[in-house]
């Protein structure tokens, strides 16, 4: 059953917190999004995914709900994070601003960026952004930074919508990429990009497979292979589909069940 049949206008928040090494703490923050102040569980909120990285000491919690319900759930998770993460002892290789580092809200179905922004107020809203991280078989940070520079969308020949940095990670170098959706007047007819539509607005983003292949070629040109690729969370369509399923089935802690569920 689609969002239109459920009567839901869906949005998602990919909440970035500065903790990954204490699983119980991360899950406590995630669960805070599922309950009201009186302790009653929200019936139309789900935590779809938790992605934690030990070296970064950073987790991304994907919270989805009807847009009118989302902000209270996100704020509840933020309050919990402020209470349980001590930034005086926090350490990790990823830059961070605080216990709660990023609170982007993305439209999924039946709601636009403008309304997400109004609901979010100072929380912030944009077309969907996902993270795609590729690990190269090297410890040379300078080479990693060169590869990241080549693929950045801000460069003339870079990949549109891609922001990239290189970090030491688990003894190798990881090319960490933000893959941003961008709006076009009409769908892009190019195999490099994937297009979706919300409320008549067309959005596109670089294919994670193409991005991986591009980094693989750039690394190969330096005599380096790649070890693997991690997609943090979901593509926009996957996020929408999982949110619809979880809300329809009333699965708040969806992240615990998602490996055995096939859409």
N, C-alpha and C positions, 0 to 999 in steps of 0.2 A: 504494500500500500504506500503510495507516494505522499509527500508532504501536503499536496493539494487535497488529497482525500482525508488526511488526518486533520486538515484545517489549521496547520501550523506554519508560521513564518519563522524559519530557522536561521540561527546565527551561531557562530562558534568563536570561542576564545582559546588561543594557544598561549596559555599562561606560562611565562618563563620565570623560574625561581632559582635562587642560588644555593641549591642543595641537591646532591645526588648520591652521597655516600652513606646516608642513613635512610634505608628503604622505608622504615616505619614512619619516619618524619614526613617523607614525601607523600606517602599514602594518607597520612593524617590530614595533610593540606588538601589533597584531592577529595577526600571524603567530606571535608568541611563544605565543599560546594554543593553537596547533595542534601543538606539539611537546613531547615529554617531555624530562626532564633529559639523557637519553642521546642526544638528537638524533633519536630515532625519532618519526615523525609519528603523532599520535593518529588512530585509525581511526574514532572515534565522536564527533568534535568538529568543529563547523563555525562559521566566522564568516560570518553571514548578511548583514551590512550594516555599512557605515561611513558615518556622516553627519558631515560637518565643516562648521563655520561660521567663516569667516575673521574677521569682526568680533568674534564671541564668543571666538575662539581656543579652541574647545572641540569635541571630537569625541565621538560616541556609537558605540561598537563593540558590535554585537549578537552574542553568543556563545551557541550552543545546543549541548546535549549531554544524554545521560542524566544524571540528577541526581547519581549517584554519581561521575561523571567531571568534572562541571562545575567544582567548586571548585578543583582543581589547575590547570585551564586558565586560570581567571580569575586565580588567584594568579600564574601565570607571566607573564601580560600585565601585571599590576600591578607586578611586580618590574622588568620591562623599562621600564615607564613611569617608575618612580622613577629608573632609571639614565640615561634619555635626555632627561628634561624638567627644565630648570633653572628653578625658580620664582623665582630672583633676577632673571631677565630676562624672565620671562613677563608678558605684558600682554594684556588683552582686556576687553570691556565686560561680560561675564557674571561675576557673583560666583563665586569658587572658593575651596576650602579647601586644595588642594594639587595635586600632579601627577595623582593619582587622586582624583577629586572625589566620585564616587558609584558604589556597587557593588550595585545592587539585583538580587535574584534572583527570578524569577517562574515559577510552575508553568505548564506548557503542556499536559501530558497524563499521567494516571496517577500524579500526585504532588500533594500538597497544600501549602498555605502553611506549615503547621507543620513538615513534613519539610524543606522548603526552608530554613526558619529554622534547624533543627537542623544541617543540612549546612553552612549558611553560617556558623554560630556568630555571630561579631561582624560578618559582612559585611552581613547584613540581608536580609529577604524580605517580600514583600507580594503581593497580587493585582496583575495586570499594569498597568503604567503606560506610556502612550505620550505623545509630545509632538506637539502640533499648533500651529504658529506661523502667524499671519495678519498680513501686512504691510498697513498702511493708507497711503493716499496723502497723507501729512502729515508734517511735521517737528515738530509740536506734541506734546511729550512729556506735557504736562499732560492733553491730550485722550486720549492713549493710556492714561494711568494711570486716567482716569475709566472708560474702557471696560473695562479689566482689572478694576477694582473691581466693576463691575456684574455681570460674569459669574462671579466667584469663588463657589465653592460655600459658602464660609463666610458669605456674605451671605444675608439672608432670601429674596430673590428670585433668587439666583444659580443656577448650573447645578451640580447635585450631582456631586461628584467632580472639579471643575475648580479648579485653582490657576492664577493668571495674574499676569504682570508685563508691563510695557511697557519697551522698550529702544530707543534710537536704533540703526538698523541699515541700512547701505548707503544712507545719506542719507534714509531714511524712518523710520517708527516701526513696530516689530514687537510684536504682542501675543503673547507666548510663553506657551503653556498646557501644564501637565501635566494629562493626562486619566487619572484614576485609575479602575480597576475597583473596585466595591464589592459586597459580598455581600448578597444578599437571600434570604429564605426561599423565595420562588418567583419565577419570571421576571416582569419588569416589562412589562406590556402597554402600551407607549407608544412611538410612533414616534421620539421623541427619543433613546431608549436602545437599545443593542444588547446582547443577552444571550448568554452562553455558559455551559457547565457543565463542571466538572472534579470527578471523584469524587463526584458527586451534589450538589456545592455550586454554586449559581447566582450568577453575577457579571454585573454590568451596567456599561456605561460610556456616556457621552454620544456620540452620533453625531458624527464629525468634520464631516460635511456640515451638521448642525444647528448645530454650534458656529460654523462659518464663516458660515452664514446669520445667526446672531444677532449676530456681530461686524459683519457687513456692514450690518445694519439700524441698529445703534448708531452706526456711523460715518456712515451716510447721514443719520441724524437731525442730525448735526453738519455736514452738507454735504460729507462726505468719502467718497471711494470706497475700494475695496481693490485692492491690486495683485496679490496672490497668496497661496496657502496652501501650507505645507510640512508634510507628515506625516513626522516623524522615525522612520524604520524601518518598523514594521508594526503592524497591528491584532493583537490576540491570536490570532485564527484564522489570519491570514496568517503570523504567526511560526511557529505550529505546523505549518502546511502546508509552509512553506519548509524548516523543520528536518527534517521527515520526508523530503522529497525529497532534500535535501543529504546526509543521513546514509545514505539508501538508495543513492544514487549515489556515495557517498564523495567528495563535493566539499567539501574543507576551506575553500578560498578562494571561497566561494559569492558573496561580494559582487562579485567580478570577472565573474561569469557571469549574475547575476540578471536583467539587463535583457533578455536573450534567452531567458529561460525562462518559460514560461507554465504555470500549474497548472490 
